[in-house]
Amino acid sequence: MTMATAMVAAVLLLLTISPAAAAALSPHFHADSCPELESIVRTSVEAALEEEIALAAGLLRVFFHDCFPQGCDGSVFLTGRNSEQSLGPNLTLQPRALQLVDAIRAKAHAACGPTVSCADISALATRDAVVFSGGPNYTVPLGNLDSLTPASAKAVMTLPSPITSSVAALFEAFRTRGLVELTDLVALSGVHTVGRAGCRFFADRSAKQDDTFSKKLAANCSVEPDRLQNLDVITPDVFDNGYFKALMFNQGVFTSDMALVKDKDTAPIVKRFAGSKDKFFKQFVKSMEKLVNAPRPDGNVGEIRRSCSSPNGDDGEKEDFAVASA
């Protein structure tokens, strides 16, 4: 075997890893294969957020929308007809957040070769965005492979909607993903502490005008329909418990936000988090670690993509995925 042939074989081995070889996820999975990884991700995220702090919310939303349908497998990054990005819940994902993950992947692959998946890059970048914004650190299991195809339309449509007014409906969606405590639902809703939303996403709440805050939302949107509303009206660019403090004053932007403070079972949790940032952070870490370990239906099966937006066999052309809806 020539040296060139050996190098090609080694690359192919890295890009197509058997499920058994990748089964043992670990925070130290890339310690030997890419020791610079965490530094590359951290410095890239910090530089991006220094220029545009809104990317923190963008990365969080992309990560949640990736993990919720079928586990953290990088499937949301795939593009093309019938991709997850073409479905309703994902139409407003931040393009810059999606692009940042792929840009970091390119840096990691340049430094270490194609040893790190887009799924792992996304998980690390999201964690670092939380920390950079003032939030808590948490453990990220690494060694996830990128899925070969998108999640089904049916799975994507299970993503919780901001217009949901029932805590029971929200909790059922979370419970089926292994987030089996009401505290998980409330704590992960706390990511809204750094989020923003367009008027159409809370039109159902502002249209009612049944309290002072909803009247203010309606007035603001009537003057500036394309405005972006801070979901945390107290400290919108800091990852803290300001979102929960705002809920205690009925200043939740989404109907789903207000559901948390109106429900007899979740209202005490909201009150506890509003009163203590430390208690919110402690539970957020526990709930986020559950999310990052969300089970994948077929196990850790896939590849290490050379581009986050397309599978390795794509040869530069976008795949027309056949996405099952049942």
Protein Blocks (a to p, Z undefined) as FASTA:
>chain_A
ZZklmmmmmmmmmmmccfklmmmgcfklmmmmmmmlmmmmmmmmmmmmmmommlmmmmmm
mmmmmmmmnopehlmmpgcehiaklpmklmmgcfklmmmmmmmmmmmmmmnopabcfklm
mmmmmmmmmmmnopacddddehiacdfbdcdfklmmmpccfkbcbfklmmmmmmmnopab
fklmmmmmmmmmmgccdfklmmmmmmnopafklmmmmmmmmmmmmbccdfblklmmbccf
klmmmmmnopafbfklmmmmmpmklmmmmmmmmmomklmmmmmmmmmmmmmmoccfklpa
ddddfbfkbcfklnopacdddddfZZ
